[in-house]
Amino acid sequence: MTAPEPTGIVVLVSGSGTNLQALIDAAADPAYGVRILAVGGDRAGITGLHRAAAAGITVFVCRVEDFDTRAEWDAALAERIGDHEPAFVVSAGFMKLLGPQVLGRWTVLNTHPALLPSFPGAHAVRDALAAGAQQTGCTVHVVDAGIDTGPVLAQATVDVEPDDTEDTLHERIKAVEHPLLVEIVGRAAREGITVSDGKATIP
């Protein structure tokens, strides 16, 4: 009995790509059921793109500053993603808001280093510390037009230690974020994602 064809995805990154690396490692196992078709970045030279290239994965760059408007950038990004015909898209530390051209064509999964709806935005770990939160964590959710407002698929919690800095807390969050993202992307690839009435489910 032959294994089913893996589900193709495109991953978007903006930085070091540690979540991407977790997906690359998982996808090396045929039983995981995922093939990373391409990795896109919002700037050249970032570590995430180097990780992809080292794994033999096609990379592309689509920079906001190369376009007159965000709408033109969004359309160009959608075109670049569409070149690879993914089943869905994963935002793994991609620090740009996606527009209607991308979001209208694909389900996009995102990982965020906080327990949404608490601490949305680019400084979630810093904000959790500043608020004196005793517990934070990570969330995998479906992207919508808002800032980290899309329907939640899964969360994992991390206790905040009294002597935590932004760096130490973020590293402990990554330790649970990577396996959670790998699990949810794998399940979504093998079983599919349903998004309706503001809720997202994997059968």
N, C-alpha and C positions, 0 to 999 in steps of 0.2 A: 504494500500500500504506500503510495507516494504522498509526501507531505504536501499540503495545499500551498499554492503560491503565496509568498509573503506579501503583506499589504505595504504599498509604497507611501512614504511620507516625505515631506520637506520640513527641515528644521531651520528656524531663524535664530540668529545669535547676534549679540552686540559686544561681547567681552571674552572672558577667559574660557567659556564653554565647558565648565565642569558638568553641567546637566547634560550637555550634548555628549560628552565622553561616556557618561553612564549609559546613554542610549546606544552609542556605538558599541560599547562592550556587550550590552544585552543582545543587540542585533546580530552579533557574531554567532549566536546559537540559532540554528534554523528553527528550533522549536518555539522561539520567541515570536515568530510570525511577522516580523517587521523588516522592511528594507528601507534604509535612508537613501532616497533618490538623489538628494542634493541638500546642501547647506547654504543658506543665504545670510549675508551680513549687511549691516547698515554703514559699514566703513571697512576699508581695506586694512590688511596687516594685523588683524586681531587674532588672538590665540585660538579662538574658537574655529576660525577658518583654517588655521594651521593644523588643528586636530583632525578636521575633516579631510583635508588634503593628505595627511599622513595615513589615513585609513582608506585612501583611494576613492573618496567620495567627491563628486563634482561640487564645486563651490561657485558662488556668484556674489557680486556686491551691487547694491542698489542704494545710493546715497541721496538723502533728502536734498542736500545742497546742490545736486546736479539738475534739479528741476525748478521751474518757476513757481509752482504751487504744490501744496501737499496732495491735492487731487491728482496731479500729473504723476507725482511719485507713487501714489497708491496704485494708479493704473499700471505704471511700469513694473512695480513689484508684483502685481497680480499676473502680469504677462510672464515675468521671469519664473514665478512659481508654476504657472500653467504649462510652461515648456516641459515640465517633468510629470504632469498629470498625477499628482498625489491624491490619495483617498482623503487625507486631511493634513493639516499643518500643525506643527508644534512650535510655539514660541518659548525658547529656552534661554531666558535672560535677554530677550529682545526688547530694547528700551525705547521703542517708537510706537506711538498709537497707530494701529492699523485702521484703514478707512473702509468704506463700503464696497470698493471693488474687490478687496481681498475677503472681507467678512461675508460678502454676498455670495461668494463662490465656494468657500470651504468652511467647514468647522475648524476652528483654531483652538487648540488647547494651550494653556499657559500655566506656568508654575510661579508661585509668588511666596516670598519668605515671611509670611504672617498668616494668622488665622482670619481670613476675610469673613465678614466685612471690616474687621478691625485692621487699621494701618495699611490702607491702600497706598499706591504711589511708589515713587522711586527710592524712598528712604525708610522702608518698612521696619528694618531692624533697629535703626537709630530711633525711630519714632516709638517703638515698643519700649526701648530702654528709657527714653525721655518721659514716657507716661507712667513709668514705674510698674509696668505689667509684670506679673509673677509667672505668667505662662504665655508663650507665643508658639510659633510652629510654621507650617507651610500649607499651602492650598494648591491643588490642581483644579482649574476651572476652565469653562468655555469662555472665550473672549467675546465681548459684545462692544458696542460703541463707547461705553464708558471706561473709566479708569479702574480696572480691577473690580468691575461690578457684575461680571457674567456669572451664570449659574455654576455652583460648586459641584465638582465630582467627588473629591476626596480631600481629607485633611489629616495631618499628623501633628501632634503637640510636642513642644519642647519646654522644659522648665527654665526660667531665667534665674541664673545664679547671682548671689549678691555682688560678686566681684567681676561679673561679665563686662567685657567691652563690646563695642560693635563687632569687632573682628572675631572674638572668641564665640560670641553668640551666633554669628552668621555661620561659622564653621560647624557648630553643633546642629544648626538648622539644616545645613547641606547634607549632613549625615543621614537625616531622615527624608529630606527632599528628594535626593537622587533615587533611592529605591521606590518611593511613592510614585514619582514620575514614570519610572520604568514600568511599574506595575500597571498604572492607568493607561499609558500609551499601548502597552501590550494587549491589555483587555479590549481597548477601543479598536485596535487593529483586528483582533480575532473575532470580536463579538459585535462591533459596531456601536455607534453613539446615537442616541435619540435626543433631540433638543426640541421642546415644545412648551408653550405657556410659561416661559421663563425658568424651566427646569431642565436639567441634563441628566440622563441616565445611561448606563451601560447594562445591557441585559444580564 
